[in-house]
Amino acid sequence: MDRFTTLTAIAAPLPLANVDTDKIIPARFLKTIKRTGLGVHLFDTLRYDESGAERPDFVLNQEPYRRAQILIAFENFGCGSSREHAPWALLDFGIRCVIAPDFADIFHNNCFKNGILPIRLPREVCEALMADARMGGNARLTVDLQRQVVVRPNGEEIRFEIDPFRRHLLLEGLDDIGQTLQHAPAIDGYEARQRSERAWVPAIGGV
Amino acid sequence: MAEPRTLFDKVWDSHVVERLPDGTCILYIDRHLTHEVTSPQAFEGLRMAGRRVRRPDATIAVVDHNVPTSDRSKGIEEPESRLQVETLERNVAEFGVPYIPLLDARQGIVHIIGPELGISLPGFTIVCGDSHTSTHGALGALAFGIGTSEVEHVLATQTLLQKPAKNMLVRVDGTLGFGCTAKDIVLAIIGRIGTAGGTGHVIEYAGEAIRALDMAGRMTVCNMSIEAGARAGMIAPDETTFDYVRGRPYAPKAGAFEQAVAYWRTLPSDPGARYDRTVTLDAGAVAPMVTWGTSPEAVVPVTGTVPDPEGEPDEARRAQMRRMLDYMALTPGQRMQDVPVDVVFIGSCTNGRIEDIRAAATIARGRKVAPGVRALVVPGSGLVKQQAEEEGLDRVLTEAGFEWREAGCSMCLGMNPDKLTPGQRCASTSNRNFEGRQGPGGRTHLLSPAMAAAAAVTGRLADVRELA
């Protein structure tokens, strides 16, 4: 996983609430066995018409937002499915940070596993950032994870909160599994206790 | 005396392997259910890191999302779907994971077969790379959906890194009226608290109306917890639960079962347990529900009308409502019962159990699917299909003009050939009415199985109470 430290980039405004995972990446594109290559299908129905041609009014089809690395949206971003294809599609397009008033839990979790930083900021702040984003290439935002601030084009700094453990993993680009496996003796001990205390638990075998 | 704890607190506490200094917990997972869509990249990750599956005996794999629901003796025609299924078969063989193949009678939707086979049990932690894992919470388990990176994490470590959720109590008092079902309860709850109403919480459903539900109904309610934004839904195990679990193929047997029941009886929330939020609902006031928009919270009683965005004070919500009505091709004030349907879908992890098929067959019996309507019944598993056929329900349904198909996720998400064409309107017993969910440009109205059957025979969104 790529580490996330500081990002200065174009932000794309997507002034919608309840952007669900089917909007981010429709189910018909989940038939892949890879993590990469989904960027072309990101926001497929918003982005392309029935013939497959780009819809010129959709933000990611416009310059300079084709190069956006930050996305600003409204409430409950990422609701619906657990599909990690949603953050994979965002990442493959180039998005490394999504800012919204709140996120659906599973999507929020999935972002961190892929080096995408989801930032929760109040609605009115998102509206101000949305206005910044509408200025396009003229108004880059900076996201500084070390200092936990978003820097607006006018220099104003907005503090954001983030779980310290997740911040650490993102800053270092660490793999969760490696972290957990350092606790293998505790897992072994738990399993041993369970085998005696919950001896009734059956194993799945011989299916 | 110890602090009173909720059902969630108890299941959580008993699975904490280690609490890290910042409060993150290493949570032990009792059952890991996997399927073809969200697992390939996880197995690939294991392979690249030279890791093994820690507990194949706590893991099960099945194919459901991609599979055709028509004749499958010739295999899967669509190359990408076939590749995903073949990839799962290679992975389970390589890593020694128990697998139920496509042509096995027990194949079905992962959330149907887990409880059906006794793989999902009360008090367990259960995860799957699918948001509707919340279904298994009906047994009194803590069950939730995870992403593929977490699937890999569970495969490798049998644990997850988690922080405890908040507790929310949804109490449904009273008794359901004639023609109303578990689906109507959960749609009414989502309509009340909204699609983000449960974010950060695990919902415990309680109250007289929940107690009165059979396991199928409880699973329907817990299944849609995620549609209210909740991480999981849970219902305290009781005699209904124990009777359901007893004798299932992978459930504990004889003395072990009695030991298990003794433990399960300790799980219900203690008197005085604290909830971060409580919502109450009167079951007697719940009518048969139907969604009008592209979010499950956009729901009204079938006797209602399409709402008017101009009456919505919040500008962003107003804009969203207009967009939904535009997509759904509905007009404010239109009676829901006047809305014609093209397709009816009965099935999914929400409503693909035998009880759901019985409910649909009761309405279908002696009637005919309306001209021009295509109606599909897709049992949730091969065993559900078998049971229905033993009861003669397949004949009732096919004589009425319904298609009787093989088990799978099917038109709930249209990853297999069962999908809507642009502009088609569907009365569906599934869980999501998002834009394009059942096929690009398709329009979905969520409702109960009996209501779906009523829509099939009348050709419109009908009030099942007038047919029953």
HADDOCK unambig.tbl for C-alpha pairs under 7 A between the chains (distance, minus, plus):
assign (segid A and resid 22 and name CA) (segid B and resid 434 and name CA) 6.86 0.50 0.50
assign (segid A and resid 22 and name CA) (segid B and resid 437 and name CA) 6.48 0.50 0.50
assign (segid A and resid 27 and name CA) (segid B and resid 413 and name CA) 6.48 0.50 0.50
assign (segid A and resid 27 and name CA) (segid B and resid 415 and name CA) 6.06 0.50 0.50
assign (segid A and resid 28 and name CA) (segid B and resid 415 and name CA) 5.35 0.50 0.50
assign (segid A and resid 30 and name CA) (segid B and resid 37 and name CA) 6.69 0.50 0.50
assign (segid A and resid 31 and name CA) (segid B and resid 37 and name CA) 6.61 0.50 0.50
assign (segid A and resid 31 and name CA) (segid B and resid 80 and name CA) 5.78 0.50 0.50
assign (segid A and resid 31 and name CA) (segid B and resid 81 and name CA) 6.03 0.50 0.50
assign (segid A and resid 31 and name CA) (segid B and resid 84 and name CA) 6.57 0.50 0.50
assign (segid A and resid 33 and name CA) (segid B and resid 40 and name CA) 5.28 0.50 0.50
assign (segid A and resid 33 and name CA) (segid B and resid 41 and name CA) 5.97 0.50 0.50
assign (segid A and resid 33 and name CA) (segid B and resid 84 and name CA) 6.56 0.50 0.50
assign (segid A and resid 34 and name CA) (segid B and resid 41 and name CA) 5.93 0.50 0.50
assign (segid A and resid 35 and name CA) (segid B and resid 41 and name CA) 6.60 0.50 0.50
assign (segid A and resid 76 and name CA) (segid B and resid 196 and name CA) 6.24 0.50 0.50
assign (segid A and resid 80 and name CA) (segid B and resid 227 and name CA) 6.69 0.50 0.50
assign (segid A and resid 81 and name CA) (segid B and resid 130 and name CA) 6.67 0.50 0.50
assign (segid A and resid 81 and name CA) (segid B and resid 131 and name CA) 5.26 0.50 0.50
assign (segid A and resid 82 and name CA) (segid B and resid 129 and name CA) 6.46 0.50 0.50
assign (segid A and resid 82 and name CA) (segid B and resid 130 and name CA) 5.30 0.50 0.50
assign (segid A and resid 82 and name CA) (segid B and resid 131 and name CA) 4.90 0.50 0.50
assign (segid A and resid 82 and name CA) (segid B and resid 145 and name CA) 6.07 0.50 0.50
assign (segid A and resid 82 and name CA) (segid B and resid 146 and name CA) 5.79 0.50 0.50
assign (segid A and resid 82 and name CA) (segid B and resid 147 and name CA) 5.35 0.50 0.50
assign (segid A and resid 83 and name CA) (segid B and resid 38 and name CA) 6.81 0.50 0.50
assign (segid A and resid 83 and name CA) (segid B and resid 147 and name CA) 5.85 0.50 0.50
assign (segid A and resid 84 and name CA) (segid B and resid 147 and name CA) 5.11 0.50 0.50
assign (segid A and resid 84 and name CA) (segid B and resid 148 and name CA) 5.81 0.50 0.50
assign (segid A and resid 104 and name CA) (segid B and resid 199 and name CA) 6.50 0.50 0.50
assign (segid A and resid 104 and name CA) (segid B and resid 229 and name CA) 6.40 0.50 0.50
assign (segid A and resid 105 and name CA) (segid B and resid 199 and name CA) 6.47 0.50 0.50
assign (segid A and resid 105 and name CA) (segid B and resid 200 and name CA) 6.51 0.50 0.50
assign (segid A and resid 105 and name CA) (segid B and resid 231 and name CA) 6.84 0.50 0.50
assign (segid A and resid 106 and name CA) (segid B and resid 146 and name CA) 6.47 0.50 0.50
assign (segid A and resid 110 and name CA) (segid B and resid 147 and name CA) 5.90 0.50 0.50
assign (segid A and resid 113 and name CA) (segid B and resid 149 and name CA) 6.40 0.50 0.50
assign (segid A and resid 165 and name CA) (segid B and resid 22 and name CA) 6.93 0.50 0.50
assign (segid A and resid 177 and name CA) (segid B and resid 153 and name CA) 5.57 0.50 0.50
assign (segid A and resid 181 and name CA) (segid B and resid 157 and name CA) 6.80 0.50 0.50
assign (segid A and resid 186 and name CA) (segid B and resid 17 and name CA) 6.44 0.50 0.50
assign (segid A and resid 186 and name CA) (segid B and resid 18 and name CA) 6.98 0.50 0.50
assign (segid A and resid 187 and name CA) (segid B and resid 17 and name CA) 6.17 0.50 0.50
assign (segid A and resid 190 and name CA) (segid B and resid 17 and name CA) 6.00 0.50 0.50
assign (segid A and resid 200 and name CA) (segid B and resid 252 and name CA) 6.15 0.50 0.50
assign (segid A and resid 200 and name CA) (segid B and resid 256 and name CA) 4.69 0.50 0.50
assign (segid A and resid 200 and name CA) (segid B and resid 257 and name CA) 6.89 0.50 0.50
assign (segid A and resid 200 and name CA) (segid B and resid 259 and name CA) 6.65 0.50 0.50
assign (segid A and resid 200 and name CA) (segid B and resid 260 and name CA) 6.13 0.50 0.50
assign (segid A and resid 201 and name CA) (segid B and resid 252 and name CA) 6.63 0.50 0.50
assign (segid A and resid 202 and name CA) (segid B and resid 250 and name CA) 6.88 0.50 0.50
assign (segid A and resid 202 and name CA) (segid B and resid 251 and name CA) 6.87 0.50 0.50
assign (segid A and resid 202 and name CA) (segid B and resid 252 and name CA) 5.94 0.50 0.50
assign (segid A and resid 203 and name CA) (segid B and resid 57 and name CA) 5.20 0.50 0.50
assign (segid A and resid 203 and name CA) (segid B and resid 58 and name CA) 6.20 0.50 0.50
assign (segid A and resid 204 and name CA) (segid B and resid 57 and name CA) 4.67 0.50 0.50
assign (segid A and resid 204 and name CA) (segid B and resid 58 and name CA) 5.79 0.50 0.50
assign (segid A and resid 204 and name CA) (segid B and resid 250 and name CA) 6.90 0.50 0.50
assign (segid A and resid 205 and name CA) (segid B and resid 57 and name CA) 5.85 0.50 0.50
assign (segid A and resid 205 and name CA) (segid B and resid 98 and name CA) 6.43 0.50 0.50
assign (segid A and resid 207 and name CA) (segid B and resid 98 and name CA) 5.86 0.50 0.50
assign (segid A and resid 207 and name CA) (segid B and resid 99 and name CA) 6.62 0.50 0.50
assign (segid A and resid 207 and name CA) (segid B and resid 100 and name CA) 6.87 0.50 0.50
